[in-house]
Amino acid sequence: MKYRSFLIRFLLIAITYYLINEPFIDDRVNFYLMVEWWGKLTGYLVQLIATLVLVTLFIYTKRVVKYLFLIMFLINSLFYLTFYKSVGTYLTFSDLITLLNAKAKIDDAIMGYGDQLLVALLMHIPFVIVYLWPVTIRFKWGGSLTLSACYLLVLFSYTLSLLNTQGRGLIGRPGFILPTVQFALYTYVNGKNRDINEALKPKERPDFRKFIADSGEINTVIMTIDESINWDLIDLNYNGNVTPSLYRYPEKNIVNFGRAVSYANCSDLSNASIRKFVRYGEEEKDLLGTEIVYIWEIVKQAGFVPYLIDAQANGVGHNYFTKAETDQINIIKVDDESDAELIDLIVEMRDRYPEQKQFYLVIKQGAHLPYYKEGIENYFSPVMQNASLSQATREEIINTYKNRARFETDRYFEAILEKLPYKEQVAIVYTSDHGQTFDAPGQKSFHCDTRNPDIKEAIVPLLFIGPQLLNESVTIENIKKNQSIKSHYYIPALIMMALGYKDSDIAQFTEYFKLSEEDTIPHFVYDRAIPFFQSDAQKKELKEVEIIPLAPQS
C-alpha cells in the first residue's frame, strides 16, 4: 500500500513537473530524436526520472527539510520559467551574468515582467498542491539529511559540469536547479578569473560620432547574412545551377569577391562578429569586451533607420542578441515567409516610408540543417525522403542541401532583381555565416567543429550588389587589391562605404588595411573565448594554396 501511495505521488509529481517544464523537456527530447543521438536521449530520460524520484522523496522528509526544499525549488523554478516566458529562450550562464550586472534595475524588471511571473506562479500551483498533500509516514532525521546530501551532491555535480563546459552546458536540465548552479559557478569564477575579463577589454577605436556620411542617391542598404551557404552554391563561383539568377545581374552592378573566409565556422559567432564590426586580430575583445553593437550605431550616425529581419528567430535567443540590442532597433517580424518573401517586407516598408533612409540586417533561413524542406521543387536528385540525416546517403544529403539553396537563396536574388532598384538606390552586401563540409556525414559535424574543423566549414561567398558608382568606389578597389582571398573582415568596410562614409574614416574604424599586410594570415574562429574562463579564441589559419584548389562538394 505504501508503494502504491508513493507511485501515485510520483506520477502526480511527474505530471505537474512536466506542466512547468514542458518547453525545456520537449526541446531536448525532440533535438535528440532529430539528430538520432539515442545514447544521449536515454541518458537525459534517466536523469529526468531520477530527478522526479528525488523530488518525490522530499515529500516524505522532516517538515523543515521538506519546506526548505520547496522554497529552493520555487525560487529557482519561478526565476527560470519567468525568464523563459519573458525572452523566449533558456537562461544561460551568460544571461545570468547580464542580469547580475543589471541588478540595480530589478524593480523595473518586476514591473515589466510581472505578468510573466504571475503566469509562472499559476503554473506551479498544481505541483505545490501535490507536494504539500499530507503524508502518513516520514523519514527520520537520518533519512532526511541523507536525501539533502544527495541534493547537494547533484548541485555540486551540475556545477562541475557547467565549469567543465565553460558555462555552456546543461541545456534542458532541471529549472529548479540551474539558477543555483549558475550562481554558484559565477561566485567561483568571479573571484578566480578576473584577469581573463581584464584581457577582453577592446582596443580603442576612433570616435565614429565625428564621422560624416553622405549616401547620395542610396536610400536603402541591406546586409544579408545567409545560412550555411557554401562558396560553390553561388553560380558566379561555380556554375552548378544553384543560383542561376545571379547571371541576370549586369556586371557593372555586382562585385563577386569569390571564396571568402567567414569570421567563424558557427552561426552565432559569425553573426555577432558582423554586427559588432570585429577587427582582424581583435576578435575576442571586439566581440565580448564591449556592449556596443557598432553596426546599429554606424547606421544611425549615417542618418539611416535600422531594421532587423530575422527569418530564424526574430532576434530572440540566438546569435548573441540581447534585449538591450533589439530595443534600439526596429524588428520586422517574420512568421513563416520564405527568403524571397523577405524582400516583399522591405518593399512594403519602402512604400510606407518613402522619404526614410533605411538599413536592413537580413538573416535568412538559407539551407539550414537538416536541409530538408517539404514541397519544394527538386532540381537535383536523388534527395532525402525526410529530415532524418542518418537515413540518407551523402549524395542525397548534398542534393537536398542544393535544392534548399535553390529555393531560398536563388529566389531571394531573383526577388531583389525584380523588385528593388539596385542600379540606382539600393546597395546589398551578401555573405553566409559559415559553410558546410559533407566529407563524412554521421561521423563528423557539418560545421561548428570545435576540435578538428575542416576549412570548408568557413569558406563562403561574398558579394556586393549596387549602383556602378559604388562598385567602383575607393573602398571596393582597395579591397580588390588586398589579399586574393577575401574574408568577413571586409564586411564592416563595405557597409560603411554603402552608407556614405569616407574611405579614410572607414579604414581607421575597421582597420581593413591590416588585411593587406604581409604577415596577415587568413583565419577563422572555431573555439570561442568565454568570459570568466578563456580570453583567447582558437583560430584555424589558412593558406591560399589550401583554399584555391577547393572543389565543389557534389
C-alpha positions as CSV (number, residue, x, y, z in Angstrom):
1,M,0.0,0.0,0.0
2,K,2.9,2.3,0.8
3,Y,4.5,1.6,-2.5
4,R,1.2,2.3,-4.3
5,S,0.9,5.6,-2.5
6,F,4.4,6.5,-3.5
7,L,3.8,5.6,-7.1
8,I,0.7,7.7,-7.3
9,R,2.5,10.7,-5.8
10,F,5.4,10.1,-8.2
11,L,3.1,10.1,-11.2
12,L,1.3,13.2,-10.0
13,I,4.7,15.0,-9.4
14,A,5.8,13.9,-12.9
15,I,2.6,15.3,-14.5
16,T,2.8,18.6,-12.6
17,Y,6.6,18.9,-13.1
18,Y,6.1,18.4,-16.9
19,L,3.4,21.1,-17.0
20,I,6.0,23.5,-15.6
21,N,9.0,22.3,-17.7
22,E,7.2,21.2,-20.9
23,P,9.1,23.5,-23.3
24,F,12.5,22.5,-21.9
25,I,11.8,18.8,-21.8
26,D,10.2,18.7,-25.3
27,D,13.0,20.7,-26.8
28,R,15.7,18.3,-25.6
29,V,13.8,15.2,-26.5
30,N,12.9,16.5,-30.0
31,F,16.5,17.6,-30.6
32,Y,17.9,14.2,-29.6
33,L,15.3,12.5,-31.8
34,M,16.1,14.7,-34.8
35,V,19.8,14.1,-34.7
36,E,19.2,10.5,-33.5
37,W,21.5,10.6,-30.5
38,W,19.9,7.6,-28.8
39,G,22.6,7.4,-26.1
40,K,22.1,11.0,-25.1
41,L,18.4,10.7,-25.2
42,T,18.5,7.7,-22.9
43,G,20.8,9.5,-20.5
44,Y,18.6,12.5,-20.5
45,L,15.5,10.5,-19.7
46,V,17.3,8.6,-17.0
47,Q,18.3,11.9,-15.4
48,L,14.8,13.2,-15.7
49,I,13.3,10.1,-13.9
50,A,16.0,10.3,-11.2
51,T,15.1,14.0,-10.7
52,L,11.4,13.1,-10.3
53,V,12.2,10.4,-7.8
54,L,14.4,12.9,-5.8
55,V,11.6,15.5,-5.7
56,T,9.0,12.9,-4.7
57,L,11.2,11.6,-1.9
58,F,11.5,15.1,-0.4
59,I,7.7,14.9,0.3
60,Y,8.5,12.4,3.0
61,T,11.3,14.3,4.7
62,K,11.0,16.1,8.0
63,R,8.9,19.3,7.7
64,V,11.8,21.7,7.9
65,V,13.7,19.9,5.2
66,K,10.5,19.5,3.1
67,Y,9.7,23.2,3.2
68,L,13.3,24.4,2.7
69,F,13.5,22.2,-0.4
70,L,10.1,23.6,-1.7
71,I,11.3,27.2,-1.2
72,M,14.5,26.4,-3.1
73,F,12.5,24.7,-5.8
74,L,10.1,27.6,-6.2
75,I,12.8,30.3,-6.2
76,N,14.8,28.6,-8.9
77,S,12.0,27.3,-11.0
78,L,10.0,30.6,-10.9
79,F,13.1,32.6,-11.8
80,Y,14.0,30.2,-14.7
81,L,10.4,30.0,-16.1
82,T,9.8,33.7,-15.8
83,F,13.0,34.4,-17.7
84,Y,12.0,32.0,-20.4
85,K,8.5,33.5,-20.7
86,S,9.9,37.0,-20.9
87,V,12.6,36.5,-23.5
88,G,11.7,33.2,-25.2
89,T,14.9,31.3,-24.5
90,Y,16.8,29.4,-21.8
91,L,18.6,31.1,-19.0
92,T,22.2,30.6,-19.8
93,F,25.3,31.4,-17.7
94,S,25.9,34.5,-19.8
95,D,22.3,35.6,-19.3
96,L,22.8,35.3,-15.5
97,I,25.9,37.4,-15.7
98,T,24.0,40.1,-17.6
99,L,21.1,40.0,-15.1
100,L,23.5,40.3,-12.1
101,N,25.2,43.2,-13.8
102,A,21.8,44.9,-14.1
103,K,20.6,44.1,-10.6
104,A,20.1,47.8,-9.9
105,K,17.1,47.7,-12.3
106,I,15.4,44.8,-10.5
107,D,12.3,47.0,-9.7
108,D,11.9,47.8,-13.4
109,A,12.2,44.1,-14.2
110,I,9.5,43.2,-11.8
111,M,7.2,45.9,-13.2
112,G,8.0,44.9,-16.8
113,Y,7.7,41.1,-16.3
114,G,5.1,40.9,-13.5
115,D,2.6,39.3,-15.9
116,Q,5.1,36.5,-16.8
117,L,5.9,36.0,-13.1
118,L,2.2,35.6,-12.3
119,V,1.7,33.1,-15.1
120,A,4.7,31.1,-13.8
121,L,3.2,31.2,-10.3
122,L,-0.1,29.9,-11.5
123,M,1.7,27.1,-13.4
124,H,3.3,25.9,-10.1
125,I,0.1,25.7,-8.1
126,P,-0.7,22.0,-9.1
127,F,2.8,21.0,-8.2
128,V,2.7,22.7,-4.8
129,I,-0.7,21.1,-4.0
130,V,0.7,17.6,-4.8
131,Y,3.9,18.3,-2.9
132,L,2.1,19.6,0.2
133,W,-0.6,16.9,0.3
134,P,-0.4,15.3,3.8
135,V,1.5,12.1,4.2
136,T,1.2,9.4,6.9
137,I,4.9,8.4,7.0
138,R,8.1,10.5,7.1
139,F,11.8,9.8,7.0
140,K,13.7,10.1,10.3
141,W,16.3,12.8,10.5
142,G,18.9,10.4,9.2
143,G,17.0,9.8,6.0
144,S,16.0,13.4,5.6
145,L,19.6,14.6,5.9
146,T,20.9,11.8,3.6
147,L,18.4,12.9,0.9
148,S,19.5,16.5,1.4
149,A,23.1,15.4,1.0
150,C,22.1,13.7,-2.3
151,Y,20.5,17.0,-3.4
152,L,23.7,18.9,-2.6
153,L,25.7,16.3,-4.5
154,V,23.5,16.9,-7.5
155,L,24.1,20.7,-7.3
156,F,27.9,20.1,-7.0
157,S,27.9,17.7,-10.0
158,Y,26.0,20.1,-12.2
159,T,28.2,23.0,-11.1
160,L,31.3,20.9,-12.0
161,S,29.7,20.0,-15.4
162,L,29.0,23.7,-16.1
163,L,32.5,24.6,-15.2
164,N,33.9,21.9,-17.5
165,T,31.8,23.1,-20.4
166,Q,32.9,26.7,-19.7
167,G,29.4,27.9,-18.9
168,R,27.8,26.4,-22.0
169,G,26.3,23.1,-20.8
170,L,23.2,21.8,-19.0
171,I,20.7,22.8,-21.7
172,G,17.3,21.3,-20.8
173,R,18.3,20.3,-17.3
174,P,16.0,20.9,-14.3
175,G,15.0,24.6,-14.0
176,F,14.7,24.2,-10.2
177,I,18.4,23.6,-10.0
178,L,20.1,25.6,-12.8
179,P,19.9,29.2,-11.3
180,T,21.6,28.0,-8.1
181,V,24.2,26.1,-10.1
182,Q,24.9,29.1,-12.4
183,F,25.1,31.5,-9.4
184,A,27.5,29.1,-7.6
185,L,29.7,29.0,-10.7
186,Y,29.6,32.7,-11.1
187,T,30.7,33.2,-7.5
188,Y,33.6,30.8,-8.0
189,V,34.9,32.2,-11.3
190,N,34.2,35.9,-10.5
191,G,36.8,35.7,-7.7
192,K,39.2,33.4,-9.5
193,N,39.4,34.6,-13.1
194,R,39.3,38.4,-13.1
195,D,42.5,38.6,-15.2
196,I,40.7,36.9,-18.1
197,N,38.0,39.5,-18.2
198,E,40.6,42.3,-18.0
199,A,42.2,40.7,-21.1
200,L,39.0,41.1,-23.0
201,K,39.0,44.9,-22.9
202,P,38.9,46.1,-26.6
203,K,41.4,48.4,-28.3
204,E,40.1,51.9,-28.6
205,R,38.5,52.9,-31.9
206,P,38.2,56.4,-33.4
207,D,35.0,58.3,-32.3
208,F,32.5,57.4,-35.1
209,R,30.3,60.3,-33.9
210,K,32.7,62.7,-35.6
211,F,32.3,60.9,-39.0
212,I,30.2,62.5,-41.7
213,A,28.3,60.3,-44.1
214,D,26.7,61.2,-47.5
215,S,25.0,58.3,-49.2
216,G,23.8,60.4,-52.1
217,E,21.0,58.6,-54.0
218,I,21.4,55.5,-51.9
219,N,18.3,55.2,-49.6
220,T,18.4,51.5,-48.8
221,V,21.3,49.4,-47.6
222,I,20.8,45.7,-47.0
223,M,23.3,43.5,-45.1
224,T,22.3,39.9,-46.0
225,I,23.6,37.0,-43.9
226,D,22.6,33.7,-45.4
227,E,22.6,30.4,-43.5
228,S,25.0,27.6,-44.3
229,I,25.7,28.5,-47.9
230,N,29.0,27.2,-49.3
231,W,31.0,29.3,-51.7
232,D,30.2,26.9,-54.6
233,L,26.5,27.4,-54.4
234,I,27.0,30.8,-55.9
235,D,26.9,30.3,-59.6
236,L,29.4,33.1,-60.2
237,N,31.9,31.0,-58.3
238,Y,30.9,27.6,-59.8
239,N,28.3,27.0,-62.5
240,G,26.3,24.5,-60.6
241,N,22.8,25.8,-61.5
242,V,22.0,26.5,-57.8
243,T,21.8,30.3,-58.1
244,P,21.4,31.0,-61.9
245,S,19.5,34.3,-61.2
246,L,22.9,35.9,-60.5
247,Y,23.7,35.7,-64.2
248,R,20.9,38.1,-64.9
249,Y,22.6,41.0,-63.0
250,P,24.6,43.4,-65.2
251,E,28.3,43.0,-64.5
252,K,28.6,46.7,-63.6
253,N,26.1,46.2,-60.7
254,I,27.6,43.2,-59.0
255,V,31.1,42.6,-57.5
256,N,31.9,39.0,-56.7
257,F,34.8,38.7,-54.2
258,G,34.9,34.9,-54.8
259,R,35.8,32.5,-52.0
260,A,35.8,34.3,-48.7
261,V,36.7,33.2,-45.1
262,S,34.0,33.6,-42.6
263,Y,34.6,35.0,-39.1
264,A,33.8,31.6,-37.7
265,N,32.6,28.2,-38.5
266,C,29.5,28.6,-36.4
267,S,26.4,30.8,-36.9
268,D,26.3,32.8,-33.6
269,L,29.9,33.9,-33.7
270,S,29.8,35.0,-37.3
271,N,26.5,36.8,-37.0
272,A,27.6,38.6,-33.8
273,S,31.0,39.4,-35.2
274,I,29.4,41.1,-38.3
275,R,27.1,43.2,-36.1
276,K,30.0,44.2,-33.8
277,F,32.4,45.1,-36.6
278,V,35.0,42.7,-35.3
279,R,38.5,43.6,-36.4
280,Y,41.3,41.3,-37.5
281,G,43.4,40.2,-34.5
282,E,40.8,41.7,-32.1
283,E,38.2,39.1,-32.3
284,E,37.7,38.2,-28.6
285,K,37.9,41.8,-27.4
286,D,35.6,43.3,-30.0
287,L,33.0,40.6,-29.6
288,L,33.0,40.1,-25.8
289,G,34.7,43.2,-24.4
290,T,32.0,45.8,-25.2
291,E,28.2,46.0,-25.2
292,I,28.3,48.4,-28.2
293,V,26.9,46.9,-31.3
294,Y,28.6,49.1,-33.9
295,I,26.5,48.1,-36.9
296,W,23.5,49.9,-35.5
297,E,25.5,52.9,-34.2
298,I,27.2,53.4,-37.5
299,V,23.9,53.1,-39.4
300,K,22.2,55.7,-37.2
301,Q,25.2,58.1,-37.4
302,A,24.8,58.0,-41.2
303,G,21.1,59.0,-40.9
304,F,19.6,55.6,-41.7
305,V,16.8,53.9,-39.7
306,P,17.8,50.4,-38.6
307,Y,15.6,47.4,-39.3
308,L,16.1,43.7,-38.4
309,I,14.5,40.9,-40.5
310,D,15.5,37.7,-38.8
311,A,13.8,34.7,-40.5
312,Q,15.2,32.3,-38.0
313,A,14.2,33.7,-34.6
314,N,13.2,37.4,-34.8
315,G,16.2,38.4,-32.9
316,V,15.4,36.3,-29.8
317,G,17.6,33.6,-28.2
318,H,20.4,33.2,-30.7
319,N,23.4,34.9,-32.4
320,Y,24.2,36.8,-29.1
321,F,21.1,39.0,-29.5
322,T,20.2,40.8,-26.2
323,K,17.1,42.7,-25.3
324,A,19.3,45.8,-24.9
325,E,20.3,45.5,-28.5
326,T,16.9,44.7,-30.0
327,D,15.3,47.5,-28.0
328,Q,17.3,50.1,-30.0
329,I,16.2,48.8,-33.5
330,N,13.0,48.1,-35.4
331,I,12.2,44.4,-35.8
332,I,10.1,43.4,-38.7
333,K,8.5,40.1,-37.5
334,V,8.9,37.1,-39.8
335,D,6.3,34.3,-39.4
336,D,6.8,31.7,-42.0
337,E,7.9,33.6,-45.0
338,S,10.4,32.1,-47.5
339,D,13.6,34.1,-48.1
340,A,12.3,35.6,-51.3
341,E,9.3,36.9,-49.4
342,L,11.6,38.9,-47.1
343,I,12.1,41.3,-50.0
344,D,8.4,41.9,-50.0
345,L,8.7,43.1,-46.4
346,I,11.4,45.6,-47.5
347,V,9.3,46.8,-50.4
348,E,6.4,47.3,-48.0
349,M,8.5,49.4,-45.6
350,R,9.9,51.4,-48.5
351,D,6.4,52.2,-49.8
352,R,5.3,53.1,-46.3
353,Y,8.2,55.5,-45.6
354,P,9.4,56.7,-49.0
355,E,11.4,59.6,-47.6
356,Q,13.2,57.5,-45.0
357,K,16.8,56.1,-45.4
358,Q,16.6,52.5,-44.3
359,F,19.2,49.9,-43.3
360,Y,18.2,46.2,-43.1
361,L,20.0,43.4,-41.5
362,V,18.5,40.3,-43.1
363,I,19.2,36.9,-41.5
364,K,18.0,34.3,-43.9
365,Q,16.7,30.8,-43.5
366,G,19.1,29.6,-46.2
367,A,20.0,25.9,-46.3
368,H,19.8,25.3,-42.5
369,L,20.5,21.8,-41.1
370,P,18.8,19.3,-41.7
371,Y,18.3,20.9,-45.2
372,Y,15.1,19.1,-46.0
373,K,12.0,21.2,-46.8
374,E,8.8,19.6,-47.9
375,G,7.1,20.8,-51.0
376,I,9.9,22.5,-52.9
377,E,11.0,21.6,-56.4
378,N,13.9,19.2,-56.7
379,Y,16.4,20.3,-59.3
380,F,18.9,17.8,-58.1
381,S,18.2,14.2,-57.3
382,P,18.2,11.7,-55.6
383,V,17.1,13.5,-52.4
384,M,16.3,12.9,-48.8
385,Q,12.8,11.4,-48.2
386,N,12.5,13.1,-44.8
387,A,14.5,15.2,-42.4
388,S,16.5,12.2,-40.9
389,L,20.1,12.6,-42.0
390,S,21.0,9.1,-40.9
391,Q,18.5,7.6,-43.3
392,A,20.1,9.4,-46.3
393,T,23.2,8.9,-48.4
394,R,25.9,11.5,-48.8
395,E,24.6,12.2,-52.3
396,E,21.0,12.6,-51.1
397,I,22.1,15.0,-48.4
398,I,24.1,17.2,-50.8
399,N,21.3,17.3,-53.4
400,T,18.7,18.2,-50.7
401,Y,21.1,20.9,-49.5
402,K,21.4,22.3,-53.0
403,N,17.7,22.2,-53.6
404,R,17.1,24.1,-50.4
405,A,19.6,26.7,-51.5
406,R,18.0,26.9,-54.9
407,F,14.6,27.6,-53.3
408,E,15.7,30.0,-50.6
409,T,18.8,31.8,-52.0
410,D,18.3,31.9,-55.8
411,R,14.7,33.1,-55.3
412,Y,16.0,35.7,-52.9
413,F,18.4,37.1,-55.6
414,E,15.6,36.9,-58.1
415,A,13.3,39.0,-55.9
416,I,16.0,41.6,-55.5
417,L,16.5,41.7,-59.2
418,E,12.8,42.2,-59.9
419,K,11.6,44.3,-57.0
420,L,14.4,46.6,-55.8
421,P,16.1,49.5,-57.7
422,Y,19.6,48.1,-57.1
423,K,21.0,50.0,-60.1
424,E,20.2,53.4,-58.5
425,Q,19.1,53.5,-54.9
426,V,19.8,50.1,-53.2
427,A,23.1,48.6,-52.0
428,I,23.4,45.0,-50.8
429,V,26.2,43.2,-49.1
430,Y,25.7,39.4,-49.2
431,T,27.5,36.6,-47.4
432,S,26.9,33.4,-45.5
433,D,27.5,32.9,-41.8
434,H,29.6,29.7,-42.4
435,G,30.0,26.9,-44.9
436,Q,29.4,23.1,-44.6
437,T,31.5,20.0,-45.0
438,F,30.0,16.8,-46.4
439,D,33.1,14.7,-46.2
440,A,31.8,12.3,-43.6
441,P,28.1,12.7,-42.7
442,G,27.3,10.9,-39.5
443,Q,31.0,10.8,-38.5
444,K,31.9,14.5,-38.4
445,S,29.8,17.6,-37.8
446,F,28.8,19.6,-40.9
447,H,30.0,22.8,-39.2
448,C,30.8,24.2,-35.7
449,D,33.5,21.7,-35.1
450,T,35.4,22.9,-32.1
451,R,38.1,20.3,-32.2
452,N,39.2,19.5,-35.8
453,P,37.4,21.9,-38.1
454,D,37.5,21.4,-41.9
455,I,38.3,24.6,-43.8
456,K,35.2,24.0,-45.9
457,E,33.2,25.0,-42.8
458,A,34.4,28.5,-43.2
459,I,34.6,29.2,-47.0
460,V,31.7,31.3,-48.0
461,P,30.5,33.7,-50.8
462,L,30.9,37.4,-50.5
463,L,29.1,39.7,-53.0
464,F,28.3,43.4,-53.3
465,I,25.3,44.5,-55.4
466,G,24.5,48.1,-56.2
467,P,24.9,51.1,-58.4
468,Q,28.0,51.2,-60.7
469,L,29.3,54.3,-58.8
470,L,29.6,52.3,-55.6
471,N,31.1,49.3,-57.3
472,E,33.9,51.5,-58.5
473,S,34.5,53.2,-55.1
474,V,37.9,53.6,-53.5
475,T,37.0,51.2,-50.7
476,I,36.0,48.4,-53.1
477,E,39.0,49.0,-55.3
478,N,41.2,48.7,-52.2
479,I,39.5,45.5,-51.1
480,K,40.0,44.0,-54.6
481,K,43.7,44.8,-54.3
482,N,44.1,43.3,-50.8
483,Q,44.6,39.6,-50.4
484,S,43.5,37.3,-53.2
485,I,41.3,35.5,-50.6
486,K,38.7,37.8,-49.1
487,S,37.0,37.5,-45.7
488,H,34.2,38.7,-43.4
489,Y,36.7,41.3,-42.0
490,Y,35.9,43.4,-45.1
491,I,32.2,43.5,-44.4
492,P,32.2,46.5,-42.0
493,A,34.1,48.5,-44.6
494,L,31.6,47.5,-47.3
495,I,28.6,48.5,-45.1
496,M,30.2,51.9,-44.2
497,M,31.0,52.6,-47.8
498,A,27.4,51.9,-48.9
499,L,26.2,54.2,-46.1
500,G,28.3,57.0,-47.5
501,Y,31.3,57.2,-45.2
502,K,34.7,58.4,-46.4
503,D,37.3,55.7,-47.1
504,S,39.8,57.3,-44.7
505,D,37.3,57.1,-41.8
506,I,36.3,53.6,-42.9
507,A,40.0,52.5,-42.8
508,Q,40.6,54.0,-39.4
509,F,37.5,52.5,-37.9
510,T,37.5,49.0,-39.4
511,E,41.3,48.6,-39.9
512,Y,40.6,46.7,-43.1
513,F,44.0,47.8,-44.4
514,K,45.6,45.3,-42.0
515,L,44.5,42.5,-44.3
516,S,46.9,43.7,-46.9
517,E,49.9,43.4,-44.6
518,E,52.4,40.7,-45.5
519,D,52.3,38.9,-42.1
520,T,48.4,38.7,-42.2
521,I,47.3,35.1,-42.4
522,P,43.6,34.4,-43.1
523,H,41.9,32.6,-40.2
524,F,38.6,31.8,-38.7
525,V,37.5,31.2,-35.1
526,Y,36.4,27.7,-34.3
527,D,36.6,27.6,-30.4
528,R,35.3,30.7,-28.8
529,A,36.6,32.8,-26.0
530,I,34.4,32.6,-22.9
531,P,34.0,35.4,-20.3
532,F,35.5,34.3,-17.0
533,F,37.1,31.3,-18.5
534,Q,39.2,31.8,-21.6
535,S,40.3,35.1,-23.1
536,D,41.7,33.6,-26.3
537,A,39.6,32.1,-29.0
538,Q,41.1,29.2,-31.0
539,K,41.6,30.1,-34.7
540,K,42.5,28.0,-37.7
541,E,45.0,29.6,-40.0
542,L,44.5,29.1,-43.7
543,K,46.8,29.3,-46.7
544,E,45.8,30.3,-50.2
545,V,47.1,27.0,-51.5
546,E,44.5,25.3,-49.3
547,I,41.6,27.4,-50.4
548,I,42.1,28.0,-54.2
549,P,42.1,24.3,-55.1
550,L,38.9,23.5,-53.2
551,A,36.5,21.6,-55.4
552,P,32.7,21.8,-55.2
553,Q,31.2,19.2,-52.9
554,S,29.0,17.4,-55.4
